[in-house]
């Protein structure tokens, strides 16, 4: 053991965790993030989802019900995506995340910087959000992840 | 044609990714070791997803049957 070596412990990446920084708040990217999280949870991986900036805004209470925004580069597809989602009975990104939490460990944290910037309190967010954390707490999770994504 | 009997049947036809593996993971939790589950899907990704899921979770993919665009997978719980 090298507990007193003064060196940082050389923790091996934990192959069973996926960390996602969810920066975006458009429905298309939320969908992509939710599918990644659900897939990883179904595969038995732990998922750390860190919401920041527009990702936090998308989790304000009730917002997901009316969020039809899509990425600016494909803005003309916004209504098409909504129509196809409805026609094909696709599950919403929020439903995906709820399903993921039913079967696995999906921890959802909101960025304290964004919360302060936009005067958002944790009670203003959907109850699916577990807590508010800073960047260090997220990095601590991310550095022990086999997969890290920024969406 | 189905060639084996299953203890549990899951119909994931019409479900889009990632719902088939979510449905499978949910149903599998209710089985005991050695029991067999049959899941049918129309998602094009399922052909590769279900084997990958089995590989990662340690459950055993016994057989895959494709019929009229419907994929049916038989898996045994580890």
HADDOCK unambig.tbl for C-alpha pairs under 7 A between the chains (distance, minus, plus):
assign (segid A and resid 35 and name CA) (segid B and resid 18 and name CA) 5.94 0.50 0.50
assign (segid A and resid 38 and name CA) (segid B and resid 18 and name CA) 6.69 0.50 0.50
assign (segid A and resid 39 and name CA) (segid B and resid 18 and name CA) 6.00 0.50 0.50
assign (segid A and resid 42 and name CA) (segid B and resid 21 and name CA) 6.32 0.50 0.50
assign (segid A and resid 42 and name CA) (segid B and resid 22 and name CA) 5.62 0.50 0.50
assign (segid A and resid 42 and name CA) (segid B and resid 25 and name CA) 5.75 0.50 0.50
assign (segid A and resid 43 and name CA) (segid B and resid 53 and name CA) 5.71 0.50 0.50
assign (segid A and resid 43 and name CA) (segid B and resid 56 and name CA) 6.20 0.50 0.50
assign (segid A and resid 43 and name CA) (segid B and resid 57 and name CA) 6.21 0.50 0.50
assign (segid A and resid 44 and name CA) (segid B and resid 57 and name CA) 6.54 0.50 0.50
assign (segid A and resid 90 and name CA) (segid B and resid 16 and name CA) 6.37 0.50 0.50
assign (segid A and resid 103 and name CA) (segid B and resid 25 and name CA) 6.94 0.50 0.50
assign (segid A and resid 103 and name CA) (segid B and resid 26 and name CA) 6.18 0.50 0.50
